[in-house]
Amino acid sequence: MQASTSSAAGRPRSDLNASVFAATLRTVHELGYAGATMDRIAAAAGVAKTTLYRRWPSKGALIVDCLIDVFGRLPLDEADRGELLASGVRWLAAKIGEPGVGAALAGVFSDAVNDPALREILSVRLQQPYRLALQAALGEPEDRVRLLMDVLTGTLIHRMGMTGEPMADADVEALIAMVLRGLR
């Protein structure tokens, strides 16, 4: 009997993740965070719900991985500390303004308030890598970087929640100016 040289059955993992993440954001954008159930996400991705649960134990865990994929690498290419921070704020505002992203982020934050396991996933998998990168790039202590992340993310999510729209560019620039003054 000859050993099989083909890959495992089914879609390659990266293709599956890309399909599921796109379906997740589309479903959140169309139905809201609460309406984006694992059943609906699976249907939108064209996979069985069991396929989702084999990879993600909950909708919150799926959303966190989806957000990690969307946000990707923090742009830390600027040499000047002020411009590095300004470009990071513009990047964050643009990402939160993408369809489904702001609602997914706000929804998973809200769920984490009463779910310690999800809070741990958010803290370790989503926040910590960005916090550590910012600490190193800005030369600020952990507590200052946590406050910076809270102020920026909270303000951008609040605006999205109150208006249904991402923050306007002029307001993003005003936010940058306020944060820069606070870090001096």
Secondary structure per residue as TSV (DSSP state, phi and psi in degrees):
chain	resnum	aa	ss	phi	psi
A	1	M	-	360.0	132.7
A	2	Q	-	-89.9	135.9
A	3	A	-	-70.4	142.7
A	4	S	-	-74.1	135.4
A	5	T	-	-105.6	0.3
A	6	S	S	-81.4	160.3
A	7	S	-	-73.7	170.4
A	8	A	-	-58.5	153.9
A	9	A	S	-63.7	155.1
A	10	G	S	94.5	-179.3
A	11	R	S	-71.9	143.7
A	12	P	-	-58.2	146.8
A	13	R	H	-55.5	-44.3
A	14	S	H	-64.8	-38.1
A	15	D	H	-66.1	-41.7
A	16	L	H	-62.9	-47.8
A	17	N	H	-58.7	-45.8
A	18	A	H	-59.9	-43.1
A	19	S	H	-65.4	-44.1
A	20	V	H	-68.1	-42.1
A	21	F	H	-64.5	-41.7
A	22	A	H	-63.4	-43.3
A	23	A	H	-65.1	-36.7
A	24	T	H	-62.9	-51.1
A	25	L	H	-65.0	-38.7
A	26	R	H	-63.0	-43.1
A	27	T	H	-67.6	-43.0
A	28	V	H	-61.6	-43.0
A	29	H	H	-62.7	-41.8
A	30	E	H	-79.7	-37.4
A	31	L	H	-115.5	-4.8
A	32	G	H	83.6	166.0
A	33	Y	H	-61.5	-47.8
A	34	A	H	-63.1	-35.5
A	35	G	H	-77.8	-14.3
A	36	A	-	-85.7	77.7
A	37	T	-	-80.9	164.1
A	38	M	H	-60.1	-36.5
A	39	D	H	-60.2	-48.4
A	40	R	H	-68.6	-37.8
A	41	I	H	-64.9	-44.4
A	42	A	H	-59.4	-45.6
A	43	A	H	-61.9	-43.3
A	44	A	H	-65.6	-32.1
A	45	A	H	-85.1	-11.4
A	46	G	T	72.6	34.5
A	47	V	S	-129.9	165.9
A	48	A	-	-76.9	149.8
A	49	K	H	-59.4	-33.9
A	50	T	H	-63.0	-30.0
A	51	T	H	-62.5	-41.8
A	52	L	H	-64.8	-47.0
A	53	Y	H	-69.3	-21.0
A	54	R	H	-69.2	-28.1
A	55	R	H	-100.8	-33.8
A	56	W	-	-131.6	124.0
A	57	P	S	-71.7	-14.8
A	58	S	S	-156.5	166.1
A	59	K	H	-60.6	-39.1
A	60	G	H	-60.0	-44.0
A	61	A	H	-64.5	-39.4
A	62	L	H	-62.1	-46.8
A	63	I	H	-61.1	-42.1
A	64	V	H	-60.3	-47.4
A	65	D	H	-63.0	-37.6
A	66	C	H	-61.9	-44.7
A	67	L	H	-66.7	-38.9
A	68	I	H	-59.5	-41.7
A	69	D	H	-65.3	-44.9
A	70	V	H	-63.9	-47.1
A	71	F	H	-72.4	-36.2
A	72	G	-	58.9	-145.9
A	73	R	S	-80.0	136.7
A	74	L	-	-69.9	127.0
A	75	P	-	-74.3	106.8
A	76	L	-	-120.8	44.5
A	77	D	-	-90.0	-11.6
A	78	E	-	-82.0	139.7
A	79	A	S	-81.8	-37.3
A	80	D	S	-76.8	129.7
A	81	R	H	-57.6	-44.1
A	82	G	H	-64.6	-43.6
A	83	E	H	-70.7	-33.5
A	84	L	H	-60.3	-46.5
A	85	L	H	-65.8	-43.9
A	86	A	H	-61.3	-44.7
A	87	S	H	-67.9	-33.0
A	88	G	H	-66.1	-39.5
A	89	V	H	-66.9	-42.9
A	90	R	H	-61.8	-41.4
A	91	W	H	-61.2	-48.1
A	92	L	H	-62.2	-43.7
A	93	A	H	-62.1	-40.9
A	94	A	H	-66.2	-42.6
A	95	K	H	-64.1	-45.2
A	96	I	H	-64.6	-27.1
A	97	G	H	-79.5	-10.5
A	98	E	S	-67.4	146.0
A	99	P	T	-53.7	123.8
A	100	G	T	88.1	-22.4
A	101	V	H	-69.3	-50.1
A	102	G	H	-60.0	-43.1
A	103	A	H	-66.7	-38.3
A	104	A	H	-66.0	-43.2
A	105	L	H	-64.8	-46.9
A	106	A	H	-63.6	-41.5
A	107	G	H	-65.3	-43.3
A	108	V	H	-70.4	-34.8
A	109	F	H	-61.0	-45.8
A	110	S	H	-62.3	-44.7
A	111	D	H	-62.6	-35.2
A	112	A	H	-68.0	-21.5
A	113	V	H	-56.4	-39.9
A	114	N	T	-109.0	13.0
A	115	D	-	-132.6	94.0
A	116	P	H	-57.8	-35.3
A	117	A	H	-65.9	-43.0
A	118	L	H	-67.7	-38.5
A	119	R	H	-59.4	-40.8
A	120	E	H	-63.8	-44.4
A	121	I	H	-59.9	-46.7
A	122	L	I	-60.2	-46.2
A	123	S	I	-65.0	-48.9
A	124	V	I	-79.2	-45.4
A	125	R	I	-87.1	-35.6
A	126	L	I	-98.9	-55.0
A	127	Q	I	-75.2	-46.3
A	128	Q	H	-55.5	-47.6
A	129	P	H	-60.0	-39.8
A	130	Y	H	-70.5	-39.0
A	131	R	H	-62.2	-46.1
A	132	L	H	-63.6	-40.9
A	133	A	H	-64.5	-41.3
A	134	L	H	-68.0	-40.7
A	135	Q	H	-56.9	-46.8
A	136	A	H	-66.4	-43.6
A	137	A	H	-71.1	-38.1
A	138	L	H	-93.4	-16.9
A	139	G	T	67.3	32.2
A	140	E	-	-107.6	151.0
A	141	P	-	-71.5	163.2
A	142	E	H	-53.8	-45.7
A	143	D	H	-64.1	-35.6
A	144	R	H	-69.9	-39.6
A	145	V	H	-69.1	-39.0
A	146	R	H	-59.5	-45.1
A	147	L	H	-62.1	-44.2
A	148	L	H	-58.1	-46.7
A	149	M	H	-64.0	-40.3
A	150	D	H	-62.2	-47.2
A	151	V	H	-63.2	-48.5
A	152	L	H	-67.5	-53.7
A	153	T	H	-64.6	-44.4
A	154	G	H	-60.5	-42.6
A	155	T	H	-65.9	-45.3
A	156	L	H	-66.6	-40.7
A	157	I	H	-69.0	-39.7
A	158	H	H	-59.8	-45.5
A	159	R	H	-61.2	-43.0
A	160	M	H	-62.4	-42.1
A	161	G	H	-68.9	-33.1
A	162	M	H	-83.1	-29.3
A	163	T	H	-115.0	-18.3
A	164	G	S	78.1	4.2
A	165	E	S	-127.1	151.6
A	166	P	-	-66.9	160.7
A	167	M	-	-64.5	136.0
A	168	A	-	-65.8	150.9
A	169	D	H	-54.7	-41.2
A	170	A	H	-62.9	-37.6
A	171	D	H	-72.8	-33.9
A	172	V	H	-61.8	-43.2
A	173	E	H	-64.3	-38.4
A	174	A	H	-65.8	-39.0
A	175	L	H	-62.9	-43.2
A	176	I	H	-58.8	-46.6
A	177	A	H	-60.8	-41.9
A	178	M	H	-64.0	-42.8
A	179	V	H	-67.1	-41.9
A	180	L	H	-61.7	-41.2
A	181	R	H	-62.3	-40.4
A	182	G	H	-68.6	-26.1
A	183	L	H	-89.2	-7.2
A	184	R	-	-74.5	360.0
